[in-house]
Amino acid sequence: MKKSTTSRSHSDSRSSSRKQATRPSRSRSRQPLNGEWLKEFLSEMLAVEQGGVELYDRALEELEHDDLRSKLEQYHEQTQRHVELCQEMLNAAGGNEDEMSPAAEAAEHKAQGLLSADVPPELKDINNLENLVLAETKDHWNWELLGSLVEEIEERDLKKIVSRAVREVRKQENDHLTWNQKMLTRLATEAAHREPEMEEGEEGEEEQEESGSERDY
């Protein structure tokens, strides 16, 4: 009986040792931020912001709802500033704004794809706001991710530049996304309750029907 108990005790001890050996250490720190990844990500951020400037240009150029102009102009100007900040961060990280990362090239193609869409005149404002919602969603996510990684940047000057940029931009990006979503919903709701426009021939037929009904009386 004693032998059996001792055997089980050794077995439990070996099992416990194996579990401890395979269990990850809680004190083990995360891998440091990959500098090459950061350069490529900042290159992508720059391309997204540059695409955003073009999308605001188009929205202002084709704008029919003039009550939206003031905010669009404000966000256009802020997005131009975001381009400058991305250039500053990319240069500080050792990147080159004239050399696009693969993700930056993809972002540029996406922006050009949005700009190439052709819609009827009555849909231009809605289409342009849809494009801005898509672009600002990506922008917002980019800056939020960057903000979550600031403390992991080891190079002191770069960390300072990125921290300053994130503080300046974060709230603006939230405002951009929220406002564009709200205005898109407004215009879509207005369109949903608008009386359908009749063709010229249909208007003539309706007038004839009304005239015939009056003669019947």
C-alpha positions, 0 to 999 in steps of 0.5 A: 500500500505504501509503495503504491502511494509513493508511486503516485506521488512521484507520478504527480510530481513529474506531471506537475513539473511538465505543466510548469515547463510548458506554461508561459512565464507571466513575467516574460516581456513582449517582443519590442516593436518592429522598426521595419513594421512601423516604417511600413505602417507609417507609409500606409498611414501617409497614403491613406491621409493623402487619399483622404485629401483627394476625397475631400477635394472631390466632395467639395467640388461636387457639393450640392448641400451647401450647409455641409461646406463649412465642416467639409472645408475644416476637415479637409484642412485638418486632413492636410495637416495629418499628411504633414504629421505622417510625413514627419513621423515617417522621416523620423522613423527612417522612412522615405515618403517617396518610397511607398510600402506595399500596404501604402500602394494598396491604400492608394489604389483603394482611394483611386477606386473610390474616386473613379466611381461614376454616379448620377448628379443627384447621388454625388453628395451621398456617394462622396460621403460614403467614400469619406466614411470608408476612408475615415474609418480606416484613418480612425483605426490607424491612429488608434492603433498607433496610439496604443503602440506609442509606449513601445517605441524605443527611440526617444525622439521618434516616440516624442514625435509620434506621441505629439501627433497622436495627441493632436489628431486622435480627437479630430479623427473621431470627429471626422468619422462621427460627422460623416456618418451622421451626415450620410445618414441624414442625406440617405434618410432625406432620399428615402422620403423624397417624392419620386421624380416623374419623366416629362411624358408621365407628367403629360399623361397625368395632366390628361387623366386629370383633365378627363376626370374633370370633364366627366363631372 
